[in-house]
Amino acid sequence: MVALGNTTAGQWMNENHIQVYGWVDPGGNLSTNTVRGGNAPAAYSYNPNTVQLDQAVIYFERLPDTVQKDHVDWGFRIAPILRRELSLHHGFRIVEQPASEPERE
């Protein structure tokens, strides 16, 4: 909220007791393996030598004022979440793009 505080939108949100906050969570993997999908199923980040976005979360919320007694107050929380690793836990992507097997001599 500090970044928006001096803007028109930030002042409006402050007057209406609305907060915006969140986080970004990247993940990475360093490996001696170079095959796409080569870390599966031993590591959740199954593509070696990559940096990937794991989560991006942003909350929009207004907490009701429960102390006052002169009117009915209201609140809300909207939390869109992007989570990349959920698709990996289901296992279907590993099956769609199986790791290539090493050539045998």
N, C-alpha and C positions, 0 to 999 in steps of 0.2 A: 504494500500500500504506500510505502514511502515514495516509490517511483511515480505513482499516480497522484500523490498528494497535492501538488501545485497546479494540476490541470483542472479544467472545467469538469471533466468526468470524475476526477478524484474528489473534488469538493462536493459534487452532487452525491457521490457514494458515501462520503463522510456524513453529510447532513441526513441521509437516509439509513445510516448505520449498516451499510453493506460493506463486506470485506471480500477481497480477492487474494488468494494465496495458493501456493502449490510448490511442486518440485520436479526436477528432471533427474532421472537415474540412468546413467549409461553403464554398460558392462563391456568387458573386453576379454580376450583370450589370446595367450601366446602359446604356441605349440610347435613341436618339431614336425608335426604332421602337416601336409600341404593339401590333402584331398578334401574337397567340399563334402561336409557331412562326416568327416573322418573322426571326429571326437565322439560321435554317437555310439552307443548310448551312455558312455562313461561320464560325459560332461554335459551340463545343460546348455552351454553355449557350444553347439555342435559344429559350427564352422570355425576352423582354426584360424588364428592370426587376424582377427577382426575386432572392431569396436562397433557395438550396436546399441541402439536405444532400447532399454529395458522397460522403463516407465516414464510417462509424462502425465502429471496430475495437476489439475487446477480446480480449486474450490471457489464457488461463488456462494456466499452465505450472509444471512441476516439473522442474528439471534434476537428472539423476542425479549423485550424488557419486562421481566417477571417481577420486578420490585414495585413498579408503579401500580396504582389501583384505580386510576381515573378513566381508563379506556381499555378496550381489548387490543392486544398487540399481536403481531404475527411474525413468523420467521420462515426461512427456507434454507436449504442447502442443495446446490447442484454440483455434482462431482463427476464430470466426464474424465475417464481414465483410459489411457492407452497402455496396454501391457503386452509386450511382444512375447514374453516367455510363456504365456498361457497356451499359445498355439503349439509350442514345442512339447509341453507336458502332455498334450492329447496324443501325440505320437504320429498323427497323420502326415505331417510334413516330412518326417524321417522316412516314411514308407513311400511318399510321392517322389522324393529325391534321394534314393539310396546311395550310400557311399560306394564308389567304384572299388572293386576288389583289385589288389595288387597283382600284377602279371607274374605268373609262375614260370620259371625256366625249366 
